[in-house]
Amino acid sequence: MTAPQTPTTAEELRGAGLRVTAARVALLETVRAGDHLGVDALASGVRDRVGHISVQAVYEALHALTAAGLIRRIEPAGHPARFEGRVGDNHHHVVCRSCGVVADVDCEVGEAPCLTASDDHGFSIDEAEVTYWGLCPGCSTGRTN
């Protein structure tokens, strides 16, 4: 018996109802290869793969990929938007107050929304988004509290 094949990036785009372009393929692959990258880093990564692309085209492609659920946009308070390829779960993030590095934090109980609101105000809650703040190991080395 053969193992199921992983779909190509182009097949994923088609499956999400998106037109396949070299820029979209390169962008999706750059997001997935990166670690919570901002727009400038993503644009640079796409340019390394396909040549020239405008920042506006990167923004438009990011919007399409996010709307299709292929990537996730996070925007920690006071920081520019970042993008990640980890989708389909309800994980959270930890952000360094000093250097801005972002890391994933898995949900404590697993499934969305993974937290229970003390008062849901009648909402049917299906997701919880938590951002933890602190200092990363590199920034906290040598500091005393």
Secondary structure, 3 states (H helix, E strand, C coil): CCCCCCCCHHHHHHHCCCCCCHHHHHHHHHHHHCCCECHHHHHHHHHHHHCCCCHHHHHHHHHHHHHCCCCEEECCCCCCCEEECCCCCCCEEEEECCCCCEEEECCCCCCCCCCCCCCCCCCCCCCCCCEEEECCHHHHCCCCC
